[in-house]
Amino acid sequence: MTGRQFFDLVSRLRACQKEYFRTRDKTVLSQAKELERAVDTEIERVNKIINSK
């Protein structure tokens, strides 16, 4: 994932989180959780690369 792709992913995550706290819509919460998992997965992937060097 490029830096730009990660930035876009985090931006989408934050938009979903803000919408959830504004509306408390469970569908939006599910989307936010899915995006959080994707962010966490990418962070873990990059940490593994950094730690292997």
N, C-alpha and C positions, 0 to 999 in steps of 0.2 A: 504494500500500500504506500502510495506517495504521501508526502507531507500535505499536499492539497486535498487528497482523498480523506486523510485523517481529519483535517480541519473541517471539511464538509460533513463528515460523520458526526463529529462533536457538535457542530452547529445544529444539525438535525436533532440530535439528542437533546440539546438545551431547549430547542423550540418545543419539542414534545413534553419535556418536563414542565416548562412554563404553562403550556396549554393544560396539562393534567392538573396542576395546582390551581388553575383558574376555573376549570370545569369539573374536576373530579370524575371524568369520563373513564370508565374501566378499559375501554378499547385503546384510548390514548396511553393509559398506564401500561398496557401490554406492549404497545409500540415502543415506549420509552425503555422498558425492561429489555426488549430485544436489542435496541440500540446500545444500551449499557453493556450488554454481553459482547457485542461487536467491538466496542471501545476497549473493554477489558481484554479481549482476545488479542487485539492488536498491540496493546501495551505489553502483554505477556510475550508476544512474539518478538517485539523489539528488544525487550529486556534480555531475552535468551541470546539474541545476536550480540548485544553489548557485553554480556557476561562471558561469552565464549571467546572473546578476543583477549 
